[in-house]
């Protein structure tokens, strides 16, 4: 038996950056709230391990559950997995298959590996979890197995069961309703749609005792489930709070940029030989997730930069693109930040007639996070001076 291992590639949580050069600055922190959730997975398939071809032993599968997350990493779930399993017998030119119904209530422990390795982030688009569970498998409706045995006996006549292949016999034929201990291991991937709703994929390996498929093999009987569905969180999953960040707790920012909300013009008396002193201008052009398009709301900020450059012909502007560390990966975020900076630069050149040699274009990917909130780091920061 081979069980595929999922490989999770994840960035470490970002360090806390202060917004200015002072010792203490406020920042926003996400706080996890323990909460209930319900899960429905109506799209599923089961393969019951056996000696016949793969397609003969595949069945439809479904699962529903309710769970509680105690902290960002650990939670428990009561799940009900059900539909049917299949068995098969094949020897020479004779092949028999049979099916039976079951329901498997289980208590699963789930561990969010993304939060364990990368820190808690309620806005993360993809989360990977491992799970392990214990419970029962309640099976019934095994009449097909008796018919299969009758067909085998009719075909082979006096052939004694003892001469069959050890893995190709029905010595554990059962009827009625059987309750057996069952165990489970698996992995799950959740794709966030909102704070309340996420889509999920789950893979399971379930083990039951050797009598499950009516054949004596001397080992555990296995069935594997692949499930897809939706998870709905009940109640508030997290809150935010403002905390103070000091030098002893947080790293200094790699880039210290002066924030100027508006230009204040003052008459200044200076000698004729000295250049005019003007205040620099900063505008932060924000983008939506995974986008490099400047929205109508943000376009006025690009206009402000163009007006400043037209007013001061000797001024230049630096346009630096960023991407948020909470989504994507380093390669995607590097490309996003580069294209965000290029978009603003091209607007200044093509729409406002600013000479390209007055613009310095740069990008940082997600290596620098100028803001504490992930969504604010989808930005191109323009500093004209």
C-alpha positions in Angstrom: 0.0 0.0 0.0 1.3 3.4 -1.0 -0.1 6.6 0.6 0.8 9.8 -1.2 2.5 12.5 0.9 1.5 16.1 0.4 4.4 18.6 0.3 3.6 22.0 1.8 5.8 25.0 0.8 5.2 28.0 3.0 6.9 31.3 3.9 7.7 32.1 7.5 5.5 34.7 9.2 6.6 38.3 8.5 8.5 40.3 11.1 6.8 43.3 12.7 7.9 46.5 11.0 7.5 49.9 12.6 6.0 52.7 10.4 8.5 55.4 11.4 11.7 56.0 13.3 10.2 56.4 16.7 10.6 53.8 19.5 6.9 52.9 19.9 4.3 52.6 17.1 0.8 51.0 17.2 0.1 48.0 15.0 -2.9 45.7 14.3 -2.8 42.1 15.4 -5.3 39.3 14.5 -6.6 37.3 17.4 -8.0 33.8 16.8 -11.5 33.0 18.2 -12.4 29.4 19.0 -15.4 28.5 16.9 -17.7 25.7 15.6 -18.1 24.8 12.0 -20.1 22.4 9.8 -18.8 20.5 6.8 -20.6 18.9 3.9 -18.7 16.8 1.3 -21.2 15.4 -1.3 -18.6 14.8 -4.0 -16.6 11.7 -3.2 -15.2 8.5 -4.4 -14.0 5.4 -2.6 -11.6 2.7 -3.6 -11.7 -0.6 -1.6 -8.3 -2.3 -1.7 -8.6 -5.7 -3.5 -7.1 -8.1 -6.0 -9.3 -7.2 -9.0 -8.9 -4.2 -11.3 -9.1 -0.7 -9.9 -12.3 0.4 -11.7 -14.2 -2.6 -10.4 -13.7 -1.5 -6.8 -14.6 2.2 -7.0 -17.8 3.5 -5.4 -19.5 6.9 -4.7 -18.8 8.3 -1.3 -20.2 11.2 0.9 -19.3 12.7 4.3 -20.8 15.3 6.7 -19.4 16.6 9.9 -19.4 19.2 12.7 -16.2 20.4 14.3 -14.7 22.8 16.8 -11.4 24.6 16.5 -9.8 25.2 19.9 -6.8 27.2 18.6 -5.2 28.1 15.3 -3.5 24.7 15.0 -5.8 22.1 16.7 -9.4 21.1 16.4 -11.8 18.1 16.7 -14.4 16.9 14.2 -17.3 14.4 14.4 -17.8 13.0 10.9 -20.2 10.6 9.3 -18.7 8.9 6.2 -21.1 6.6 4.2 -22.3 4.9 1.1 -20.9 1.6 0.0 -17.7 -0.5 -0.3 -16.9 -3.2 -2.9 -15.1 -6.6 -2.8 -13.8 -8.7 -5.7 -12.7 -12.3 -6.4 -10.8 -13.3 -9.6 -9.3 -16.6 -10.6 -8.6 -17.9 -14.1 -11.4 -16.6 -16.3 -13.9 -16.1 -13.6 -14.4 -12.7 -11.8 -17.0 -11.8 -9.2 -17.6 -8.5 -7.5 -20.0 -7.6 -4.7 -21.0 -4.5 -2.7 -22.4 -3.6 0.7 -23.6 -0.5 2.5 -21.9 1.2 5.5 -21.8 4.3 7.7 -18.7 5.2 9.7 -19.0 7.7 12.5 -15.5 8.9 13.5 -13.9 11.5 15.8 -11.0 13.2 13.9 -8.2 15.3 15.3 -7.2 17.9 12.8 -3.9 19.8 12.8 -3.5 23.0 10.6 0.1 22.7 9.4 0.0 26.1 7.6 -0.7 27.9 10.9 1.8 25.7 12.8 4.7 26.5 10.4 3.8 30.0 9.1 1.8 31.6 12.0 -1.9 32.4 12.2 -3.3 34.4 9.2 -7.1 34.6 8.8 -6.7 35.9 5.3 -4.6 33.0 4.0 -6.1 31.7 0.8 -4.8 28.1 1.1 -4.4 26.0 4.3 -3.1 22.5 4.6 -4.0 20.1 7.5 -3.3 16.6 8.6 -5.9 14.5 10.4 -6.2 11.2 12.3 -9.4 9.6 13.6 -10.9 6.7 15.5 -14.5 5.4 15.4 -16.7 2.6 14.0 -17.7 1.1 10.7 -21.3 -0.1 10.7 -21.8 -2.4 7.6 -24.9 -4.2 6.3 -26.4 -5.6 3.1 -23.7 -8.1 2.2 -26.1 -10.4 0.2 -24.1 -9.9 -3.0 -21.1 -11.7 -1.4 -23.2 -14.9 -0.8 -24.3 -14.8 -4.5 -20.7 -14.4 -5.6 -19.7 -17.5 -3.5 -22.6 -19.5 -5.0 -21.4 -18.6 -8.5 -17.8 -19.6 -7.6 -18.9 -22.9 -6.2 -21.1 -23.6 -9.3 -18.3 -22.8 -11.6 -15.6 -24.8 -9.9 -17.7 -27.6 -8.6 -15.8 -29.8 -6.2 -12.8 -27.4 -6.0 -12.2 -27.2 -2.2 -11.9 -23.7 -0.7 -8.6 -24.8 0.9 -7.0 -24.9 -2.6 -7.9 -21.3 -3.4 -5.3 -18.6 -3.3 -5.0 -17.3 0.3 -6.1 -13.8 -0.8 -8.9 -15.2 -3.0 -11.4 -16.8 -0.6 -14.6 -15.9 1.1 -14.0 -17.7 4.4 -15.1 -14.6 6.4 -18.5 -14.3 4.7 -20.8 -12.4 6.9 -24.5 -11.3 6.9 -26.8 -9.0 9.0 -25.3 -5.8 10.4 -21.7 -5.7 11.7 -20.1 -3.0 13.8 -16.3 -2.9 13.6 -13.6 -0.7 15.1 -12.0 1.6 12.4 -9.1 4.0 12.2 -8.2 6.8 9.8 -5.4 9.0 8.7 -5.6 11.7 6.0 -4.8 15.2 4.7 -7.0 18.2 3.8 -6.7 21.4 1.8 -9.0 24.4 2.4 -9.4 27.2 -0.1 -10.8 30.4 1.6 -13.7 32.2 -0.1 -14.5 34.4 2.9 -14.3 34.4 6.7 -17.4 32.2 6.8 -17.0 29.9 3.8 -14.2 27.7 2.3 -14.0 24.9 -0.2 -12.1 21.8 0.7 -10.5 18.7 -0.6 -9.8 15.7 1.6 -7.9 12.4 1.2 -8.3 9.5 3.7 -7.0 6.0 4.3 -9.3 4.0 6.5 -8.5 0.6 8.1 -10.9 -2.1 9.3 -10.4 -5.6 10.5 -9.8 -8.5 8.0 -13.4 -9.6 7.9 -14.7 -6.4 6.3 -14.6 -7.6 2.6 -15.6 -11.3 3.5 -12.1 -12.6 2.4 -9.5 -14.0 4.7 -6.2 -12.3 4.0 -4.5 -12.1 7.4 -4.1 -8.3 7.4 -6.1 -5.1 7.8 -8.7 -4.3 5.1 -8.3 -0.8 3.6 -10.6 1.7 1.8 -9.5 5.1 0.5 -11.8 8.1 0.2 -11.4 11.3 -1.9 -13.9 14.0 -0.9 -14.7 17.6 -2.0 -17.2 20.0 -0.4 -17.8 23.1 1.6 -17.1 24.2 5.2 -19.1 26.9 6.9 -17.7 28.6 10.0 -20.2 29.5 12.8 -19.6 32.7 14.7 -16.7 35.1 14.5 -13.4 33.3 13.6 -11.1 36.2 14.7 -10.9 39.7 16.1 -8.3 42.5 15.7 -6.6 44.5 18.4 -4.1 47.3 18.4 -0.8 46.6 20.2 2.3 48.6 20.7 5.5 47.6 19.0 8.8 48.7 20.4 12.4 48.3 19.3 13.0 45.5 21.7 10.2 43.5 20.2 10.2 44.4 16.6 12.7 44.7 13.8 13.4 48.1 12.3 12.0 48.6 8.8 14.4 48.1 5.9 13.1 51.2 4.2 12.3 54.4 6.1 10.0 56.5 4.1 8.6 59.9 5.0 4.9 60.2 4.8 3.6 63.5 3.6 -0.2 63.7 3.1 -0.3 66.9 1.3 2.1 69.6 0.0 2.1 72.8 1.9 3.4 75.7 -0.1 5.1 78.5 1.9 6.8 81.6 0.6 10.5 81.2 1.3 13.0 84.0 1.1 16.2 82.5 -0.2 19.3 83.9 -1.9 19.0 83.8 -5.7 21.8 81.3 -6.1 20.2 78.7 -3.9 17.6 76.2 -5.3 13.9 76.4 -4.2 13.1 74.2 -1.2 9.9 72.2 -1.6 8.3 69.5 0.5 8.3 65.9 -1.0 5.1 64.2 -1.9 4.1 60.6 -1.2 1.1 58.8 -2.6 0.2 55.1 -1.8 -1.6 53.5 -4.8 -3.4 50.4 -3.5 -4.4 47.4 -5.5 -6.9 44.6 -5.0 -5.6 41.0 -4.4 -3.7 39.5 -7.4 -4.3 42.6 -9.5 -2.0 45.2 -11.2 -4.8 47.5 -12.4 -5.2 51.0 -10.9 -8.8 51.4 -9.9 -10.8 54.7 -10.5 -10.6 55.4 -6.8 -6.8 55.2 -6.7 -6.2 57.0 -10.1 -6.5 60.4 -8.4 -3.3 59.6 -6.4 -1.4 59.1 -9.7 -2.8 62.4 -10.9 -1.5 64.1 -7.7 2.0 62.8 -8.5 1.8 64.0 -12.1 0.7 67.5 -11.0 3.5 67.7 -8.6 6.1 66.7 -11.2 4.6 69.3 -13.7 4.7 72.0 -11.0 8.4 71.2 -10.2 10.2 70.4 -13.4 13.4 69.4 -11.6 11.6 66.9 -9.3 11.8 63.2 -9.8 9.7 60.3 -8.4 10.5 56.8 -7.2 7.8 54.2 -7.7 8.2 51.1 -5.6 5.9 48.1 -5.9 5.0 45.6 -3.1 3.0 42.5 -2.6 1.5 41.0 0.6 3.3 38.2 2.3 0.0 36.4 3.4 -0.9 35.2 -0.1 0.9 33.7 -3.1 4.6 32.8 -3.0 7.9 34.6 -3.5 7.9 34.2 -7.3 4.3 35.3 -7.8 4.7 38.2 -5.4 7.9 39.4 -7.0 6.2 39.5 -10.4 3.0 41.2 -8.9 5.1 44.0 -7.2 7.1 44.6 -10.4 4.0 44.9 -12.6 2.3 47.2 -10.0 5.3 49.6 -10.2 5.4 49.4 -14.0 1.6 50.1 -14.2 2.0 53.4 -12.3 5.1 54.4 -14.2 3.4 53.7 -17.6 0.4 55.8 -16.5 2.7 58.8 -15.6 4.4 58.5 -19.0 1.5 57.7 -21.3 -1.4 59.5 -19.7 0.3 62.5 -18.1 3.3 63.0 -20.4 6.0 62.7 -17.7 9.4 61.9 -19.1 10.6 58.4 -18.2 14.0 59.7 -17.1 12.3 61.5 -14.2 11.0 58.2 -12.9 12.9 55.5 -10.9 10.9 52.2 -10.9 11.6 49.6 -8.2 9.9 46.6 -6.7 10.3 44.6 -3.5 8.0 41.5 -3.8 7.0 40.5 -0.3 10.6 40.9 1.1 9.5 44.2 2.6 6.2 44.9 4.2 5.7 48.6 4.7 2.3 48.1 6.5 1.2 45.7 9.3 -2.0 44.7 7.6 -1.6 42.2 4.7 -4.1 43.9 2.4 -2.3 47.3 2.7 0.9 45.8 1.2 -0.7 45.3 -2.2 0.6 48.8 -3.1 2.9 51.0 -5.2 4.4 53.7 -3.1 5.3 56.9 -5.0 7.7 59.5 -3.5 8.3 62.6 -5.5 10.9 65.2 -4.5 
